[in-house]
């Protein structure tokens, strides 16, 4: 989970924050709650999807073994 959070933070910095700052936006213009909420929802769905995939794989291994 630490790695997921660190990777997500690094992507946010390189792909959202830094380009916006380079374009002259102020920090309060970048960190809008609406975008952050949508990003969080997408991240949570992706994380749960990865978990369920691994869960299914683990259960399948148990059945085969």
N, CA and C of each residue as an Amber inpcrd file, in Angstrom:
protein
   195
   0.8140000  -1.1750000   0.0000000   0.0000000   0.0000000   0.0000000
   0.8730000   1.2600000   0.0000000   2.0080000   1.1850000   0.7000000
   2.9230000   2.3250000   0.7170000   3.4010000   2.6340000  -0.6870000
   3.7660000   1.6060000  -1.4250000   4.2580000   1.8060000  -2.7910000
   3.1740000   2.3850000  -3.7030000   1.9660000   1.9270000  -3.5300000
   0.8610000   2.4620000  -4.3320000   0.6970000   3.9490000  -4.0450000
   0.6890000   4.3150000  -2.7570000   0.5150000   5.7200000  -2.3800000
   1.6720000   6.5730000  -2.8820000   2.9010000   6.0660000  -2.7650000
   4.0640000   6.8280000  -3.2290000   4.0530000   7.0020000  -4.7460000
   3.6740000   5.9630000  -5.4670000   3.6110000   6.0430000  -6.9230000
   2.5280000   7.0160000  -7.3640000   1.3720000   6.9300000  -6.7290000
   0.2790000   7.8370000  -7.0540000   0.7000000   9.2870000  -6.7970000
   1.3840000   9.5270000  -5.6970000   1.8460000  10.8710000  -5.3580000
   2.8520000  11.3830000  -6.3830000   3.7720000  10.5120000  -6.8060000
   4.7750000  10.9090000  -7.7910000   4.1310000  11.2390000  -9.1350000
   3.1490000  10.4620000  -9.5390000   2.4380000  10.7250000 -10.7970000
   1.6700000  12.0310000 -10.7060000   1.0110000  12.2580000  -9.5750000
   0.2690000  13.5040000  -9.3650000   1.2120000  14.6970000  -9.5000000
   2.4020000  14.5880000  -8.8850000   3.3880000  15.6810000  -8.9490000
   3.8700000  15.9150000 -10.3810000   4.2560000  14.8410000 -11.0710000
   4.8660000  15.0010000 -12.3950000   3.8530000  15.3040000 -13.5010000
   2.6440000  14.7660000 -13.3860000   1.6790000  14.8930000 -14.4790000
   0.6030000  15.9530000 -14.2660000   0.4340000  16.4190000 -13.0300000
  -0.6170000  17.3970000 -12.7600000  -0.0330000  18.6830000 -12.1750000
   0.6230000  18.5600000 -11.0380000   1.0770000  19.7570000 -10.3200000
   2.1490000  20.5170000 -11.0910000   3.2250000  19.8420000 -11.4520000
   4.3350000  20.5500000 -12.0950000   3.9370000  21.1830000 -13.4320000
   3.2350000  20.4810000 -14.3230000   2.8090000  21.1340000 -15.5630000
   1.9120000  22.3540000 -15.3210000   1.0390000  22.2690000 -14.3200000
   0.1730000  23.4070000 -14.0200000   0.9780000  24.5860000 -13.4860000
   1.9410000  24.3240000 -12.6170000   2.8040000  25.3960000 -12.1130000
   3.6130000  26.0070000 -13.2450000   4.1260000  25.1590000 -14.1310000
   4.8950000  25.6510000 -15.2810000   4.0370000  26.5300000 -16.1880000
   2.7410000  26.2580000 -16.2300000   1.8200000  27.0420000 -17.0550000
   1.3690000  28.3250000 -16.3560000   1.8560000  28.5470000 -15.1230000
   1.5490000  29.7750000 -14.4210000   0.3730000  29.7280000 -13.4630000
  -0.1580000  28.5370000 -13.2100000  -1.2750000  28.4390000 -12.2740000
  -0.7840000  28.5390000 -10.8310000  -1.6610000  29.0620000  -9.9800000
  -1.3720000  29.1210000  -8.5490000  -1.7490000  27.7760000  -7.9180000
  -1.1280000  27.4250000  -6.7730000  -1.4730000  26.1530000  -6.1170000
  -2.9590000  25.9970000  -5.8120000  -3.6270000  27.0720000  -5.4190000
  -5.0530000  26.9540000  -5.1150000  -5.8890000  26.6820000  -6.3610000
  -5.3710000  26.9870000  -7.5320000  -6.0710000  26.6830000  -8.7790000
  -5.8650000  25.2260000  -9.1890000  -4.7680000  24.6490000  -8.7610000
  -4.4290000  23.2750000  -9.1470000  -5.1620000  22.2540000  -8.2930000
  -5.2190000  22.4950000  -7.0340000  -5.7160000  21.4980000  -6.0930000
  -7.2020000  21.6410000  -5.8230000  -7.9850000  21.7300000  -6.8690000
  -9.4290000  21.8330000  -6.7190000 -10.0240000  20.5630000  -6.1440000
 -10.9780000  20.7130000  -5.2640000 -11.5790000  19.5630000  -4.5900000
 -12.3020000  18.6390000  -5.5630000 -12.9460000  19.1930000  -6.5630000
 -13.7110000  18.3620000  -7.5050000 -12.7950000  17.3700000  -8.2300000
 -11.6670000  17.8490000  -8.7530000 -10.7540000  16.9480000  -9.4510000
 -10.1560000  15.9310000  -8.4890000  -9.7790000  16.3930000  -7.3070000
  -9.2190000  15.4870000  -6.3020000 -10.1820000  14.3900000  -5.9200000
 -11.4470000  14.7320000  -5.7760000 -12.4650000  13.7310000  -5.4470000
 -12.6090000  12.7050000  -6.5630000 -12.6550000  13.1740000  -7.8100000
 -12.7670000  12.2460000  -8.9490000 -11.5330000  11.3560000  -9.0350000
 -10.3510000  11.9390000  -8.8180000  -9.1080000  11.1700000  -8.8760000
  -9.0940000  10.1100000  -7.7790000  -9.5460000  10.4810000  -6.5780000
  -9.5720000   9.5300000  -5.4620000 -10.5290000   8.3760000  -5.7590000
 -11.6830000   8.6790000  -6.3120000 -12.6440000   7.6270000  -6.6500000
 -12.0600000   6.6560000  -7.6730000 -11.4140000   7.1900000  -8.6700000
 -10.8000000   6.3440000  -9.7020000  -9.6940000   5.4900000  -9.1070000
  -8.8760000   6.0700000  -8.2720000  -7.7880000   5.3250000  -7.6270000
  -8.3270000   4.2030000  -6.7590000  -9.3810000   4.4950000  -6.0100000
  -9.9700000   3.4740000  -5.1430000 -10.5530000   2.3230000  -5.9610000
 -11.2230000   2.6420000  -7.0520000 -11.7830000   1.5800000  -7.9050000
 -10.6660000   0.7300000  -8.5010000  -9.5880000   1.3770000  -8.9410000
  -8.4610000   0.6360000  -9.5240000  -7.8130000  -0.2600000  -8.4820000
  -7.6140000   0.2570000  -7.2880000  -6.9920000  -0.5260000  -6.2200000
  -7.8420000  -1.7360000  -5.8600000  -9.1390000  -1.5370000  -5.7350000
 -10.0220000  -2.6650000  -5.4200000 -10.0630000  -3.6770000  -6.5640000
  -9.9970000  -3.1860000  -7.7950000  -9.9530000  -4.0890000  -8.9390000
  -8.7100000  -4.9630000  -8.9110000  -7.5610000  -4.3550000  -8.5880000
  -6.3180000  -5.1350000  -8.4910000  -6.4010000  -6.1550000  -7.3630000
  -6.9880000  -5.7430000  -6.2390000  -7.1410000  -6.6600000  -5.1130000
  -8.0090000  -7.8600000  -5.5040000  -9.1540000  -7.5950000  -6.1320000
 -10.0550000  -8.6860000  -6.5030000  -9.4280000  -9.6150000  -7.5460000
  -8.6180000  -9.0680000  -8.4320000  -7.9060000  -9.9130000  -9.3910000
  -6.9600000 -10.8680000  -8.6750000  -6.1600000 -10.3320000  -7.7520000
  -5.2230000 -11.1740000  -7.0010000  -5.9720000 -12.1760000  -6.1260000
  -7.0940000 -11.7430000  -5.5610000  -7.8970000 -12.6250000  -4.7300000
  -8.3930000 -13.8140000  -5.5550000  -8.9090000 -13.5290000  -6.7360000
  -9.3790000 -14.6040000  -7.6120000  -8.2640000 -15.5440000  -8.0100000
  -7.0890000 -15.0040000  -8.2820000  -5.9430000 -15.8440000  -8.6360000
  -5.5430000 -16.7330000  -7.4620000  -5.5260000 -16.1710000  -6.2690000
  -5.1480000 -16.9510000  -5.0830000  -6.1630000 -18.0620000  -4.8210000
  -7.4410000 -17.7420000  -4.9600000  -8.4760000 -18.7620000  -4.7510000
  -8.3820000 -19.8600000  -5.7930000  -8.0660000 -19.5040000  -7.0270000
  -7.9280000 -20.4960000  -8.0840000  -6.7630000 -21.4310000  -7.7950000
  -5.6590000 -20.8790000  -7.3170000  -4.5110000 -21.7190000  -6.9480000
  -4.9030000 -22.7050000  -5.8540000  -5.6600000 -22.2340000  -4.8660000
  -6.1070000 -23.1290000  -3.8020000  -6.9520000 -24.2720000  -4.3490000
  -7.8380000 -23.9690000  -5.3070000  -8.6840000 -25.0040000  -5.8730000
  -7.8680000 -26.0230000  -6.6750000  -6.8780000 -25.5290000  -7.4060000
  -6.0560000 -26.4240000  -8.2370000  -5.1550000 -27.2840000  -7.3610000
  -4.5970000 -26.6830000  -6.3250000  -3.7250000 -27.4470000  -5.4160000
  -4.5230000 -28.5140000  -4.6940000
